[in-house]
Amino acid sequence: MKYVKFGVAFVSIALAFLTFSTTLYPFFEIGFLTLSEQYPNSKAYIFSVMTDDSGIPLSFYIVGMDFTSKNVIIFQIPATLSVKGKELNIVYEKEGINAAMKSIENVIKIKFTAFFIFSPSKAENFINLLARKSLRTQERKKEVYSEFEENYKIDRVLSLISAEGPLNMLELYPTFSRTFKSSLNISKFLVLVNFLKKEPEVHLENYPFINSNGTLKTDVTRLKDISIELQNCSPFFKSTSLRFAVVNNSSMAKKVFSYTTWNKWSKSGLNVRIIPVPLLYSLRGENMIFELKSGDYKEDAVKKIIDRMYPHKKFKFVKLDNFSNLEFYYEMEEFAALNGYYNLGNCDFIILVGD
């Protein structure tokens, strides 16, 4: 899991960092292609390899980015995955990055936009260099961070880059270009950094594989699912009988809430009802989940769904097991009916999405 988080974070920092080098492009009269020319489907697929210091592959990653929905999905592939009788790490070592990338393309039927190769030690040194540089910038702003976070979370890494700006980041470009390999060109980086600065939602998934007598193989029964996930750049949820009501408990305008919530939930395969008006002014701004009829579904299973939908929010589960909570529920049901949203009680879970 440590390698997964590290890989995700460093792929992000690499894409964002190199893109900042495009600040100088007007002076060299470099022409940049439009988004539609660079990414005809408004999507990017990066094949990433994490190696040790000697170049031996430790893990492979598929990074899918959807510029329209602002989603990122990352699959970690085991290094010893067997594709047509050959382990992926062996293919990489003997035939190179393009051969390994082609092997995965043939399985998942997705054409990669580019590749990116890095090692944990060199990546850590580079990120720490960036953190120290950013610390100096923050000190000038009188905002001091005690130390660089060792967890390498994406939002933290991107905030370090954003604090610097293009010209400061260019000072580190020679070090970066000598250390890491990538086939991403400058114009594609320009598109990617603009995308990453919009704080896309990132979903981490494990590549579907099975252990067949000691050999790791792609789970072909899940290829359809992974195809859908890569096309949408978000996790695929199989339909369930669960019924959710997603309620605007924030300061967001009704139309904006309806639009963003629909985009988030429309591909989930879940039965969802959107209510764009706040139903509990006394709890305005909080993230809460009221369990009306949980049935056989455990709280952990529902929490997993909510965590995927709202990875950056923490929700409090509320059971209708006391008078106070029942009062809250009846207040919501009454206010919903007054606004034309009837039969709220037919849902299994009412989700209040706050600020």
C-alpha positions as CSV (number, residue, x, y, z in Angstrom):
1,M,0.0,0.0,0.0
2,K,3.0,2.3,0.7
3,Y,4.2,1.8,-2.8
4,V,0.7,2.4,-4.2
5,K,0.4,5.8,-2.5
6,F,4.0,6.7,-3.4
7,G,3.4,5.8,-7.0
8,V,0.2,7.8,-7.3
9,A,1.7,10.8,-5.7
10,F,4.9,10.8,-7.7
11,V,3.2,10.2,-11.0
12,S,1.1,13.3,-10.2
13,I,4.1,15.5,-9.2
14,A,6.0,14.4,-12.3
15,L,3.2,15.4,-14.7
16,A,2.6,18.7,-13.0
17,F,6.3,19.6,-12.6
18,L,7.3,19.0,-16.2
19,T,4.3,20.9,-17.5
20,F,5.4,24.1,-15.7
21,S,8.4,24.2,-18.0
22,T,6.1,25.3,-20.7
23,T,6.3,28.9,-19.3
24,L,9.2,29.5,-21.8
25,Y,7.4,28.2,-24.8
26,P,6.5,31.7,-26.3
27,F,10.1,32.7,-26.4
28,F,11.0,29.6,-28.4
29,E,7.8,29.9,-30.6
30,I,6.8,26.3,-29.8
31,G,3.3,25.7,-31.1
32,F,0.9,23.8,-28.8
33,L,-1.9,21.6,-30.1
34,T,-5.4,21.9,-28.9
35,L,-6.9,19.5,-26.3
36,S,-8.9,17.8,-29.0
37,E,-5.8,17.1,-31.1
38,Q,-3.7,16.0,-28.1
39,Y,-6.4,13.9,-26.5
40,P,-9.3,13.3,-28.9
41,N,-11.5,11.7,-26.2
42,S,-10.5,14.2,-23.5
43,K,-8.7,11.4,-21.8
44,A,-5.1,10.4,-21.1
45,Y,-3.7,7.0,-20.2
46,I,-0.2,6.8,-18.7
47,F,1.7,3.5,-18.3
48,S,4.0,4.0,-15.3
49,V,6.8,1.9,-14.0
50,M,8.4,2.0,-10.5
51,T,11.8,0.5,-10.4
52,D,14.5,0.0,-7.8
53,D,17.8,1.9,-8.0
54,S,19.3,-0.7,-10.4
55,G,16.3,-0.5,-12.8
56,I,14.5,-3.7,-11.8
57,P,10.7,-3.1,-12.0
58,L,8.9,-3.2,-8.6
59,S,5.4,-2.4,-9.8
60,F,3.5,-1.2,-12.8
61,Y,0.6,1.3,-12.9
62,I,-2.2,2.3,-15.3
63,V,-3.1,5.9,-14.8
64,G,-6.4,7.0,-16.5
65,M,-7.4,10.7,-16.5
66,D,-10.7,12.1,-17.7
67,F,-10.5,15.9,-18.3
68,T,-14.3,16.3,-18.6
69,S,-15.4,14.6,-15.4
70,K,-12.2,15.5,-13.5
71,N,-11.6,11.9,-12.5
72,V,-8.3,9.9,-12.1
73,I,-8.2,6.2,-11.7
74,I,-5.0,4.3,-11.0
75,F,-4.5,0.5,-11.2
76,Q,-1.5,-1.1,-9.6
77,I,-0.3,-4.1,-11.6
78,P,1.9,-6.8,-9.9
79,A,5.3,-7.0,-11.5
80,T,5.1,-10.7,-12.0
81,L,1.7,-10.6,-13.8
82,S,1.8,-13.2,-16.6
83,V,0.7,-12.0,-20.1
84,K,0.7,-14.7,-22.8
85,G,3.1,-16.8,-20.8
86,K,5.6,-14.0,-20.1
87,E,5.9,-12.2,-16.8
88,L,5.6,-8.4,-17.2
89,N,8.8,-7.6,-15.3
90,I,10.7,-10.0,-17.6
91,V,9.2,-8.4,-20.7
92,Y,10.2,-5.0,-19.4
93,E,13.8,-6.1,-18.6
94,K,14.5,-7.9,-21.8
95,E,12.4,-6.0,-24.4
96,G,11.9,-2.6,-22.8
97,I,9.1,-0.3,-21.8
98,N,7.3,-0.2,-25.1
99,A,7.0,-4.0,-25.2
100,A,5.7,-4.1,-21.6
101,M,3.2,-1.3,-22.4
102,K,2.0,-3.1,-25.5
103,S,1.4,-6.3,-23.5
104,I,-1.0,-4.5,-21.2
105,E,-2.6,-2.6,-24.1
106,N,-3.5,-6.0,-25.8
107,V,-5.2,-7.2,-22.6
108,I,-7.2,-4.1,-21.6
109,K,-7.8,-2.8,-25.2
110,I,-6.8,0.7,-24.2
111,K,-4.1,2.8,-26.1
112,F,-1.7,4.5,-23.8
113,T,-0.9,8.1,-24.3
114,A,2.6,7.9,-22.8
115,F,4.9,6.2,-20.3
116,F,6.7,7.3,-17.2
117,I,9.5,5.6,-15.3
118,F,10.8,6.4,-11.7
119,S,12.4,4.9,-8.7
120,P,11.4,5.5,-5.0
121,S,14.8,6.7,-3.8
122,K,15.3,9.2,-6.6
123,A,11.7,10.3,-6.5
124,E,12.0,10.9,-2.7
125,N,15.2,12.9,-3.1
126,F,13.5,15.1,-5.7
127,I,10.3,15.6,-3.7
128,N,12.3,16.5,-0.6
129,L,14.2,19.0,-2.7
130,L,10.9,20.5,-3.8
131,A,9.6,20.5,-0.2
132,R,12.7,22.4,1.1
133,K,12.3,24.9,-1.7
134,S,8.7,25.3,-1.0
135,L,9.4,25.7,2.7
136,R,11.6,28.7,1.9
137,T,8.7,30.1,-0.2
138,Q,6.3,29.6,2.6
139,E,8.6,31.2,5.1
140,R,8.7,34.3,3.0
141,K,4.9,34.2,3.3
142,K,5.2,33.6,7.0
143,E,3.5,30.2,6.7
144,V,5.9,27.6,8.0
145,Y,5.5,23.8,7.7
146,S,7.4,21.8,10.3
147,E,8.5,19.0,8.0
148,F,7.7,17.4,4.7
149,E,5.0,14.8,5.0
150,E,6.2,11.2,4.5
151,N,2.9,10.0,3.2
152,Y,3.3,11.7,-0.2
153,K,-0.4,12.5,-0.5
154,I,-1.4,13.9,-3.9
155,D,-3.0,17.1,-2.6
156,R,0.1,17.9,-0.5
157,V,2.5,17.3,-3.4
158,L,0.4,19.4,-5.8
159,S,0.1,22.2,-3.2
160,L,3.9,22.3,-3.0
161,I,4.1,22.8,-6.8
162,S,1.4,25.4,-6.9
163,A,3.2,27.4,-4.2
164,E,6.2,27.7,-6.4
165,G,5.0,28.9,-9.7
166,P,6.4,28.2,-13.2
167,L,9.7,30.2,-13.1
168,N,10.8,28.7,-9.7
169,M,10.0,25.2,-10.9
170,L,12.2,25.7,-13.9
171,E,15.2,25.8,-11.6
172,L,14.6,22.1,-10.8
173,Y,14.0,21.0,-14.4
174,P,17.6,20.0,-15.3
175,T,17.8,17.8,-12.2
176,F,14.4,16.2,-13.1
177,S,15.3,15.6,-16.8
178,R,18.6,13.9,-15.8
179,T,16.8,11.6,-13.4
180,F,13.5,10.4,-14.9
181,K,12.3,9.0,-18.2
182,S,9.0,9.9,-19.8
183,S,7.6,10.1,-23.3
184,L,5.2,12.9,-22.4
185,N,5.9,16.0,-24.6
186,I,5.6,19.6,-23.5
187,S,2.3,20.3,-25.1
188,K,0.7,17.3,-23.5
189,F,2.1,18.4,-20.1
190,L,0.5,21.8,-20.6
191,V,-2.9,20.1,-20.7
192,L,-2.2,17.7,-17.9
193,V,-1.0,20.4,-15.4
194,N,-4.1,22.5,-16.0
195,F,-6.2,19.4,-15.3
196,L,-4.3,18.4,-12.1
197,K,-4.6,22.0,-10.7
198,K,-8.4,21.5,-10.7
199,E,-8.0,18.9,-7.9
200,P,-9.5,15.9,-9.7
201,E,-10.8,13.0,-7.7
202,V,-8.4,10.1,-7.5
203,H,-9.5,6.5,-7.2
204,L,-6.9,3.8,-6.4
205,E,-7.8,0.3,-7.6
206,N,-6.0,-3.1,-7.8
207,Y,-5.6,-4.6,-11.2
208,P,-7.9,-7.7,-11.4
209,F,-5.7,-10.8,-11.3
210,I,-6.0,-14.4,-10.0
211,N,-3.4,-16.9,-8.7
212,S,-3.4,-19.9,-11.0
213,N,-1.1,-22.6,-9.5
214,G,1.5,-19.9,-8.4
215,T,1.2,-17.9,-11.7
216,L,-0.5,-14.4,-11.5
217,K,-2.9,-14.0,-14.5
218,T,-5.4,-11.3,-15.4
219,D,-8.9,-12.1,-14.1
220,V,-10.7,-12.3,-17.5
221,T,-14.1,-12.2,-15.7
222,R,-13.4,-8.7,-14.7
223,L,-12.1,-7.3,-18.0
224,K,-15.5,-5.9,-18.8
225,D,-15.5,-4.0,-15.5
226,I,-12.0,-2.6,-15.9
227,S,-12.8,-1.5,-19.5
228,I,-15.8,0.5,-18.1
229,E,-13.7,1.9,-15.3
230,L,-11.0,3.1,-17.7
231,Q,-13.5,4.5,-20.1
232,N,-15.0,6.5,-17.3
233,C,-11.8,6.9,-15.2
234,S,-13.8,6.0,-12.1
235,P,-14.7,2.8,-10.2
236,F,-17.5,0.7,-11.6
237,F,-20.3,-0.2,-9.2
238,K,-22.6,-3.1,-10.0
239,S,-26.2,-2.3,-9.5
240,T,-27.6,-3.1,-6.0
241,S,-31.0,-2.8,-4.4
242,L,-29.8,0.0,-2.2
243,R,-31.6,3.3,-2.5
244,F,-29.8,6.5,-1.7
245,A,-31.1,10.1,-1.3
246,V,-28.3,12.6,-1.7
247,V,-29.3,15.9,-0.1
248,N,-27.7,19.3,-0.5
249,N,-26.6,20.3,3.0
250,S,-24.1,22.9,1.8
251,S,-24.1,26.5,0.6
252,M,-23.9,25.3,-3.0
253,A,-26.6,26.6,-5.3
254,K,-29.4,24.1,-6.2
255,K,-28.6,23.8,-9.9
256,V,-24.8,23.4,-9.3
257,F,-25.4,20.7,-6.6
258,S,-27.8,18.8,-8.9
259,Y,-25.3,19.0,-11.8
260,T,-22.2,18.0,-9.8
261,T,-24.0,15.2,-7.9
262,W,-25.5,13.7,-11.1
263,N,-22.1,13.7,-12.7
264,K,-20.6,12.0,-9.7
265,W,-23.3,9.3,-9.2
266,S,-24.6,8.7,-12.8
267,K,-22.1,6.0,-13.6
268,S,-22.3,4.3,-10.2
269,G,-24.9,1.7,-11.0
270,L,-26.6,2.7,-7.7
271,N,-30.2,3.8,-7.2
272,V,-29.8,7.4,-6.2
273,R,-32.3,10.3,-5.8
274,I,-30.9,13.9,-5.7
275,I,-32.5,16.6,-3.5
276,P,-30.9,20.0,-4.1
277,V,-32.6,21.8,-1.2
278,P,-31.3,21.7,2.4
279,L,-33.6,19.7,4.6
280,L,-32.0,20.3,8.0
281,Y,-31.0,23.9,8.7
282,S,-29.9,23.0,12.2
283,L,-27.2,20.7,10.8
284,R,-26.3,22.8,7.8
285,G,-22.8,22.2,6.5
286,E,-22.3,18.8,8.1
287,N,-21.7,15.5,6.3
288,M,-24.1,12.9,7.7
289,I,-25.7,9.6,6.7
290,F,-29.1,8.7,8.1
291,E,-29.8,4.9,8.1
292,L,-33.5,4.3,7.5
293,K,-33.5,0.6,6.5
294,S,-30.0,-0.8,6.4
295,G,-31.3,-4.4,6.0
296,D,-28.5,-6.9,5.4
297,Y,-26.0,-4.2,4.4
298,K,-23.4,-3.5,7.0
299,E,-22.2,0.0,7.7
300,D,-18.7,-0.8,6.4
301,A,-20.1,-1.8,3.0
302,V,-22.0,1.5,2.7
303,K,-19.0,3.4,4.0
304,K,-16.9,1.9,1.2
305,I,-19.4,3.2,-1.4
306,I,-19.5,6.7,0.2
307,D,-15.7,6.8,0.5
308,R,-15.4,6.2,-3.3
309,M,-18.0,8.9,-4.1
310,Y,-16.6,11.4,-1.6
311,P,-12.9,10.5,-0.9
312,H,-12.2,13.8,0.7
313,K,-15.1,14.0,3.1
314,K,-15.8,12.3,6.4
315,F,-19.4,11.3,7.2
316,K,-21.1,10.6,10.5
317,F,-23.6,7.7,10.5
318,V,-26.8,8.3,12.3
319,K,-29.2,5.5,13.3
320,L,-32.9,6.2,14.1
321,D,-32.6,4.5,17.4
322,N,-33.5,7.4,19.7
323,F,-36.1,10.2,19.8
324,S,-33.7,13.0,18.9
325,N,-32.6,11.3,15.7
326,L,-36.2,10.5,14.8
327,E,-37.1,14.1,15.2
328,F,-34.3,15.0,12.7
329,Y,-35.7,12.5,10.2
330,Y,-39.3,13.6,10.5
331,E,-38.2,17.2,10.1
332,M,-36.4,16.2,6.9
333,E,-39.3,14.2,5.5
334,E,-41.8,17.1,6.2
335,F,-39.5,19.7,4.6
336,A,-38.9,17.5,1.6
337,A,-42.6,17.0,1.0
338,L,-43.2,20.8,1.3
339,N,-40.7,21.2,-1.5
340,G,-42.2,18.5,-3.7
341,Y,-39.8,15.7,-2.8
342,Y,-42.2,13.0,-1.6
343,N,-41.7,9.5,-0.2
344,L,-38.2,10.2,1.3
345,G,-38.8,7.3,3.6
346,N,-38.6,4.8,0.7
347,C,-34.8,5.3,0.6
348,D,-32.4,3.2,2.6
349,F,-29.9,5.9,3.3
350,I,-30.2,9.7,3.3
351,I,-26.8,11.4,2.7
352,L,-26.4,15.0,3.7
353,V,-23.5,16.4,1.8
354,G,-22.1,19.5,3.5
355,D,-19.3,22.0,2.8
